[in-house]
């Protein structure tokens, strides 16, 4: 039975005769929540006012021995007979932290908020404590109020993210220093009260980032200053070309990729071969631009001589399927290709023209496939419609990692500049940082320099 208040009538909870081990309460973002820990290791979450069943969390292999609210808002911790402590997001059920509580059973948990510590006592008659930020919580960046549409690393290790307009208006571009859990700069390029989606972010070779948001492309400096250039249509992708002197823009309902100078003046256009949304990626300081349009990938080269810039078509590659995303890296002939439906392929410009693709594999569970190529071009990370990121070996397309931790679909991802950290952004409004080396993958310590990408 659930008693929502002293004067209210008890509300029966449907537990299907399962054995209850522990109960707890936690304040969610939308109201109070009741927690029921079962002998099976499952945690049931109910609405604390009406008794409605909200979700079930598979908490571990042992029965529950502790359920406490904290350490932060809309979070709770569990301890079980398998000796593990886990921290959860109450509203999504996503795991956000863990610790080994004992070599035997966890018997009790508590948080010392003032000292920032998690405390536990176990069946082995030992008490343990951890620093919550450094040793328990995974490096999950939570400042956004909406979906994370774009993430990109800058050369110095700064992570930049762009949010959307749902479930709450956001539209901010945030600069996250190495190891920080709070952004140093957060700016809405469209305007504080103007709902917008930051569809795309790319590094600006002349400093800061280029963003596609609202009905403009924006040059955003590290200090948050913004130079906005209005467009006739709403852009969804941008790329820097010709050393940052020009910006390539893909816009909704546009039959071409339009090229602009840094003052926002049109300087050229590249016709698309299909009416669908195109994907664009540049490499080698913008000397090469790759365009995914329908079932083809176009390659254009940019040559700058003094004040003039010439661009020419250098190649066209047929793909069996619709291209949904592209990524390229400086100094490499490898181009990562995401295809609608979940497949990932690798285009290799060094291969014979008759067989330019090194491999193609079904990497994701359908949907719009997003890809990012590691800076050394040895790994491809991809996501589809599931809350899972798959990392592939670029040599043969074999899966080397599967990263599961987001509460919803992953729609943005990027490798750090040394390739050992992968940032992922999702519909759940969070950014996660992962070790992404070939040997292992686990959330990195956001308080260390590993957030910028530390090698093993």
Secondary structure, 3 states (H helix, E strand, C coil): CECCCCCCCCECCCCCCCCEEEEEEEEECCEEEEEEEECCCEEEEEECCCCCEEEEEECCCCCEEEEEECCCCCEEEEEECCCEEEEEECCCCCEEEEEECCCCCEEEEEEECCCCEEEEEECCCCEEEEEHHHHHECCEECCCCEEEEEEEECCCCCEEEEEEEEECCCCCEEEECCCCCCCCEEECCCCCCCCCCEEEEEECCCCCEEEEECCEEEEECCCCCEEEEECCCCEEEEEEEHHHCEEEEEECCCCEEEEEECCCCEEEEEECCCCCCCEEEEECCCCEEEEEECCEEEEEEEEEECCEEEEEEEEEEECCCCEEEEEECCCCCEEEEEECCCEEEEEECCCCHHHCEEEEEECCCCCCCEEEECCCCCEEEEECCCCEEEEEECCCCCEEEEEECCCCCEEEEEECCCCCEEEEEECCCCEEEEECCCCCCCECCCCCHHHHCCCC
